[in-house]
């Protein structure tokens, strides 16, 4: 469960996007003090930037440590503090003209 405040609709107050992903492979530790990594392909990301590598340690609902398996479907959540975002300007339609200036 998240420790973030929620609004009346039960959602977090931070702007966020969830992207689907798939665990492509598990990367063994490079040394005894290094963690195992999971390589995740993030759908919707640009081809050169779609893979991310994260420590392969999660916790289940009971607080037990668990690991991802290759082929697992996951969600990658990107969220930001509201002060770190700006409103998105609507895209111009082909029939719209930019303001004269």
Order of alpha helices (4+ residues) and beta strands (2+ residues): beta-beta-beta-beta-beta-beta
